[in-house]
């Protein structure tokens, strides 16, 4: 028998049979681990900690109390209308005070379970809730995340940054976690995690009115020289957890436009101004 024939008969035959067996054993071990983990730590509701059937889910009550948003809505601000005004309809608020950014989309209004989820992510050291929140954001913002004909490449996800001191104390930037999960759920995007920086420490926005919020974040954002190379000519999608008065989104969008962004959209989890349909 030739050397080549010997190789084919002695080493070529058994290998294909062994590899699937190893894979089956590994898969079985993984399933066993998850089953044991579920027995020891059964999955609970992301919002209220009641037992649920699967991980990263809401219980029946929290799901039905979630103030999810859906069209028809204002093309610019994403605020829902009480009835359909036709494609491209814009709200009086967007006409009176046009935002710096082009479009805003959100998963839900900022109330009930949505407010509790944001608090868990932002203040209660529960970064794991970002997985479900990011998946929902990817669905709610699907029109912002698709590649449009005029785009110079995939949409660029830009998380709204924290100042380095706040980032150090919190240990993570919630907007960065959400951007990562959105990118996992939608393969048509890229992340520019460090392109936009918060160059000035600001007060917490909680409790400030619209005018004070705008003043608080004025000049707080800047694009790094390295970030400018990626941002120039690209359509950016700002990522944040909550949209309130729009002061932060406008200030960040202004910095991106100054750096040469072709356009800026905003995608958030909760919209504080969308609790009641207009009209």
N, C-alpha and C positions, 0 to 999 in steps of 0.2 A: 504494500500500500504506500502511496506517495505521502510526502510530508504534508501536502495541502489537504489530502484526503483524511489523514490522521487528525489534523486540526479540526476539520469540519465534523468528524465523527465524535471526537472526545470532548471538545470544549464548546462546540457550537450548539449541540443539542440540548443539554440540560439547562443552560442559562435562561432561555425564555420561560421555562417552567418554574424556575426558582424565583424570578423577579415578581411575578404576580402574587406568589405565595407570601413573599415578604411584605408586599404592599397590603395584602389582605390582613396580615397580622398587625401591621402598623395601624390600619384603619380600625380594626377591631379594638386595639388598645386605646385609640383616641375616643371611640364611642363609649368604651367602658369608663374611661376617665371622666367624660362629660356626664355620664349617667351617675357615677359616684358623686361627682361635684354637685349635681342637681339634688341628690338626696341629702347631702350635707348642707348645701346652700341653695335651696330652691329659688327659682327666679321670682323676683318681686316687681311690682309696678314701679316704673321710673319716677312716678310722682308721689304716690301715697304709701308705697311699700307693702301693699297687699300682695298675696300670692297670685301669680299669673301662670299661664300655661307655657310661655316661652320667654326667653331672655330678651331684653331691650324692647319691652312692650308696655303698654298702658293697660290697666284693668278696665272692665266694662264701663264703670261709672266715669272714670277720668277721661276715657276716650270720647264718651258722649258729651262731656262738659268742655272738651277742647274747642275753643272758638276759631276753628279752621276758617281760612279765607278762600274765596273762590270767585271767579268772574260772575257777573260783570263788575269791572273796577276801573278806576281812573288809570289811564295809560301811563301817566307820569308818576303818581304817588302810590298806586296800588291800593287806594282806599275803595272799598266796595260800594257799588251803587245799589239802591233798592230795586231798580229795574234797569233793563238794558237800554242804553242810549245809543247803541250802534258802535261799530269798530272805531277805535282811536279816540273815544270820548275822554275829555279831560275835566277834572273837577274844578269848581270855582277857586278852591285854595291854590291849585297849581297854576291857574291863570293869574290870580292876584299876586302870588309870590312864587314864581317859577324856581324850581330847585336848580342847583349847579349841575347835578347829575341828570341823566336822561330818563331812567326808569327805576322804580323801586318795586320789589316783590317781597312778600313775607308769607310765612307758613300760617300764622294765626294772629289774632288780636292779642294784646298784652293784658290778659286777665285769666282768672281761673287756673287750671293746670299749666297753661303756658307760662304764666308768671312764676309758678312754683318751680318749673323746670329750669327757667333762667336763673332763679335764685340758687338752685342746687348746683348748677354749673359754675356760677360766678362767685358765690360767697360761701358755699357749704362744702367745697373741696370734693365735688363729684364729677370729675372730668369724663367718666364713662358715659354719662347721659348725652355727651356730644355725638355719640355714634348714631343714635336714633334721630336726634335733632338735625344732624347733618344730612341724613338720608331724606328726611322730610323737606329740608331746604332745597336739595337737588331736584326734587319733584316740583316744588312750588316755583322754583326759578328756572324751569327747563327752557323757557324762551330766551332767557338771558345767557344760558350756558351753551346754546347751540352755536355752531360756527356760521356766521352770516356771510353773504356774498362779498360785502365790503371789508370784512375783517382781514387784517394782516397776520394771520395765524390764529390759533385757538384763543378763546377768552382767557384773560389773565386774572386769576383770583388773587385779590390783595386784601389780607386781613387788616382791619383797623387795629393799629398797634397800641400797646400800653407803654407808658413811660417805664424805663428800665428799673426804677425803684419799685414801682407797683408790680411789675412783672416778677421781680425777685421775691417780693413778699407773697404773691399769689402762687408762684411757682410755674404758672402757665398762662398763656394768653387765650382766653376762651374763643376769640375770633379765629385764632390760628388753628385750634382744634377743630372748629366747625369747617374751616376751609379744607383741612385735610380729609374730613369725612365726605364733604361734597365731592372732592376730586376722586375719592374711592368709588363713589356712586355714579359719577359721570366721567367717562374717560376722554371727553372732548375738551378738557380744560388743562391749564397749567397753573401752578402756584408760584407767586412771587412773595415769599414769606417776609423777606427783609428789605424789600424795595421802598416801603413807606415807613418812616420813623416818627415817633413822637418826640420832638426835640425840646419841648418845654413841658415841665410838670404842670398839671392842671388840677383844680379842685374837682371833687366828685360832682357829677352833673345832677345827682339826685337832690330834689328840693329846689333847684334853680328854675326860674321862668325862662321863656324863650329868649329874651334879650340877654339875660345873664349867661345862659348856655352859649350863645353865639360869641359873646365877649370872652368867655372862659377858654374856648378852643381856637380863638383867632390866632393864626400864626403858629399853632401847636404842632403842625405836621410839615414834614419836608421829605423829599425823595432823595435817596442817596445817589451818588454819582454812578455806582454800579447798578442800582435799581433803574436809573434813568435810561440805561442802555436797553433794558428789557421792556420798559414801559412805553418808550417813544414809539408812536405809530400803532400801538395796540389798544384794543378795547378792553378796559379793565372792569372787573366786577368787585366792588367793595363788599367785604363780608363782615358782619357784626351780629351780635346777639339780639339787640333791641334798637328800634328806631323810635325816637320820641318826638322832639321838635324838628329834627333834621339838622341841627347845628353841627354835630360831629360829622355826619355824612357830607354836608356841604363843604366844611373845612377840609376834609380829607380829599374830596373830589376836586376841589380847587387846586390842591397841591399836585394831584395827578395830572390835571389838565395843564398846569404850568410846566410840568416835566415832559409834555408832548403826547399824552395819551390821546388816542383817536376818539375816545368816548368813555364815559363812566356810567355804569349801572350799579345798583345797590341791591344786595340780597341779605335779608335778615331773618331771624327766626320769628320775632314778635314785633308787631306794629302797634305802638301805643295810641295812634290816632285812628285806628280802624275798628273800634269796638261797636260802632253803629253805622249801618249803611246810609249813604247820603241819599237824600230825596224822600 
